[in-house]
Amino acid sequence: MTKQYQIQEFINRNVCKTYYIDGIKQDAPVWSTFDAREGDYWYSEKYHEAVSLFVSNWDNLTMQEKENC
């Protein structure tokens, strides 16, 4: 399995479209990105922003944090 394929699996599990931010319904969908370090979510208006955020934080995670993703 290539590294690109592995990271794509993590992106698929940790970046998703939602209508809720902190339990409050939004009019338009937003993209949520799981933050393994803090255990909460970051929100973005565009998919590529959410993926970029997840990928940029990936190398800063410990092995245990990566396993939590």
Backbone as CSV, one residue per row, in Angstrom:
resi,resn,N_x,N_y,N_z,CA_x,CA_y,CA_z,C_x,C_y,C_z
1,MET,0.837,-1.170,0.000,0.000,0.000,0.000,0.893,1.249,0.000
2,THR,0.629,2.170,-0.898,1.441,3.372,-0.970,1.029,4.353,0.115
3,LYS,1.925,5.276,0.423,1.637,6.285,1.447,0.464,7.156,1.017
4,GLN,0.383,7.466,-0.272,-0.716,8.294,-0.777,-2.063,7.586,-0.566
5,TYR,-2.108,6.293,-0.795,-3.334,5.527,-0.582,-3.699,5.490,0.901
6,GLN,-2.692,5.312,1.754,-2.942,5.279,3.193,-3.486,6.614,3.685
7,ILE,-2.878,7.715,3.279,-3.337,9.028,3.741,-4.735,9.321,3.201
8,GLN,-5.059,8.831,1.996,-6.397,9.033,1.444,-7.440,8.311,2.298
9,GLU,-7.100,7.144,2.818,-8.010,6.431,3.717,-8.275,7.254,4.977
10,PHE,-7.229,7.850,5.532,-7.394,8.682,6.726,-8.213,9.939,6.410
11,ILE,-7.995,10.516,5.240,-8.779,11.694,4.837,-10.249,11.318,4.736
12,ASN,-10.540,10.186,4.115,-11.931,9.761,3.960,-12.617,9.549,5.308
13,ARG,-11.866,9.114,6.310,-12.454,8.869,7.632,-12.545,10.124,8.488
14,ASN,-11.697,11.123,8.239,-11.581,12.261,9.146,-12.033,13.599,8.577
15,VAL,-12.383,13.643,7.303,-12.903,14.866,6.693,-14.286,14.533,6.151
16,CYS,-15.298,15.261,6.615,-16.653,14.959,6.161,-17.499,16.232,6.086
17,LYS,-18.558,16.150,5.295,-19.477,17.270,5.141,-20.522,17.211,6.250
18,THR,-20.854,18.366,6.805,-21.845,18.426,7.867,-22.636,19.725,7.785
19,TYR,-23.781,19.738,8.405,-24.586,20.951,8.523,-24.556,21.493,9.954
20,TYR,-23.774,20.871,10.821,-23.752,21.255,12.226,-22.358,21.680,12.665
21,ILE,-22.276,22.808,13.339,-21.041,23.260,13.968,-21.354,23.393,15.449
22,ASP,-20.689,22.577,16.253,-20.906,22.557,17.705,-22.386,22.410,18.048
23,GLY,-23.088,21.566,17.312,-24.486,21.273,17.589,-25.477,22.268,17.044
24,ILE,-25.006,23.293,16.361,-25.888,24.324,15.808,-26.008,24.104,14.309
25,LYS,-27.238,23.976,13.826,-27.485,23.718,12.401,-27.133,24.950,11.575
26,GLN,-26.408,24.721,10.486,-26.007,25.780,9.567,-26.899,25.759,8.336
27,ASP,-27.017,26.896,7.657,-27.806,26.966,6.428,-27.118,26.255,5.273
28,ALA,-25.814,26.380,5.201,-25.045,25.760,4.115,-24.121,24.696,4.709
29,PRO,-23.801,23.676,3.939,-22.904,22.637,4.466,-21.488,23.169,4.662
30,VAL,-20.797,22.614,5.638,-19.389,22.927,5.889,-18.632,21.611,5.972
31,TRP,-17.319,21.681,5.872,-16.473,20.498,5.958,-15.812,20.478,7.325
32,SER,-15.918,19.354,8.008,-15.286,19.224,9.318,-14.057,18.326,9.190
33,THR,-13.007,18.719,9.893,-11.748,17.984,9.904,-11.435,17.606,11.338
34,PHE,-11.258,16.326,11.609,-10.936,15.874,12.955,-9.513,16.260,13.317
35,ASP,-9.332,16.866,14.488,-8.013,17.234,14.998,-7.639,16.232,16.085
36,ALA,-6.760,15.300,15.766,-6.407,14.223,16.698,-5.659,14.729,17.927
37,ARG,-4.978,15.840,17.815,-4.237,16.368,18.965,-5.174,16.906,20.034
38,GLU,-6.206,17.596,19.613,-7.138,18.211,20.555,-8.397,17.377,20.772
39,GLY,-8.690,16.463,19.841,-9.886,15.647,19.954,-11.155,16.381,19.559
40,ASP,-10.994,17.474,18.807,-12.169,18.218,18.349,-12.094,18.404,16.838
41,TYR,-12.882,19.305,16.303,-12.985,19.477,14.850,-12.666,20.896,14.430
42,TRP,-12.098,21.008,13.233,-11.909,22.287,12.550,-12.956,22.343,11.452
43,TYR,-13.435,23.518,11.131,-14.474,23.660,10.109,-13.980,24.557,8.980
44,SER,-14.300,24.155,7.750,-13.899,24.886,6.549,-15.086,24.970,5.602
45,GLU,-15.078,25.990,4.771,-16.147,26.131,3.791,-15.923,25.258,2.572
46,LYS,-14.658,24.941,2.265,-14.345,24.174,1.060,-13.605,22.888,1.403
47,TYR,-13.867,21.867,0.590,-13.270,20.549,0.808,-11.748,20.615,0.761
48,HIS,-11.189,21.304,-0.224,-9.730,21.329,-0.348,-9.073,22.014,0.846
49,GLU,-9.757,22.976,1.480,-9.219,23.605,2.684,-9.182,22.599,3.837
50,ALA,-10.238,21.809,3.965,-10.310,20.808,5.027,-9.235,19.742,4.851
51,VAL,-9.047,19.276,3.631,-8.024,18.261,3.353,-6.635,18.838,3.597
52,SER,-6.397,20.053,3.149,-5.106,20.703,3.351,-4.779,20.835,4.833
53,LEU,-5.762,21.172,5.617,-5.578,21.297,7.060,-5.210,19.949,7.681
54,PHE,-5.922,18.899,7.283,-5.641,17.560,7.819,-4.243,17.099,7.429
55,VAL,-3.881,17.244,6.173,-2.576,16.783,5.682,-1.445,17.581,6.318
56,SER,-1.610,18.879,6.485,-0.548,19.696,7.069,-0.297,19.331,8.532
57,ASN,-1.315,18.857,9.235,-1.136,18.461,10.634,-0.651,17.021,10.788
58,TRP,-0.727,16.222,9.742,-0.429,14.794,9.825,0.979,14.510,10.343
59,ASP,1.981,15.201,9.825,3.369,14.934,10.218,3.663,15.355,11.654
60,ASN,2.816,16.191,12.233,3.020,16.650,13.609,2.398,15.720,14.650
61,LEU,1.672,14.707,14.197,1.000,13.795,15.119,1.941,12.700,15.607
62,THR,1.734,12.270,16.831,2.475,11.113,17.346,1.834,9.852,16.767
63,MET,2.482,8.723,16.955,1.922,7.458,16.448,0.580,7.155,17.109
64,GLN,0.461,7.438,18.407,-0.798,7.190,19.109,-1.906,8.074,18.549
65,GLU,-1.608,9.332,18.258,-2.612,10.240,17.685,-3.021,9.776,16.288
66,LYS,-2.068,9.280,15.513,-2.383,8.767,14.185,-3.290,7.547,14.271
67,GLU,-3.083,6.711,15.275,-3.923,5.536,15.451,-5.336,5.928,15.869
68,ASN,-5.505,7.093,16.501,-6.831,7.574,16.907,-7.643,8.109,15.739
69,CYS,-6.996,8.368,14.616,-7.689,8.940,13.461,-8.582,7.920,12.777
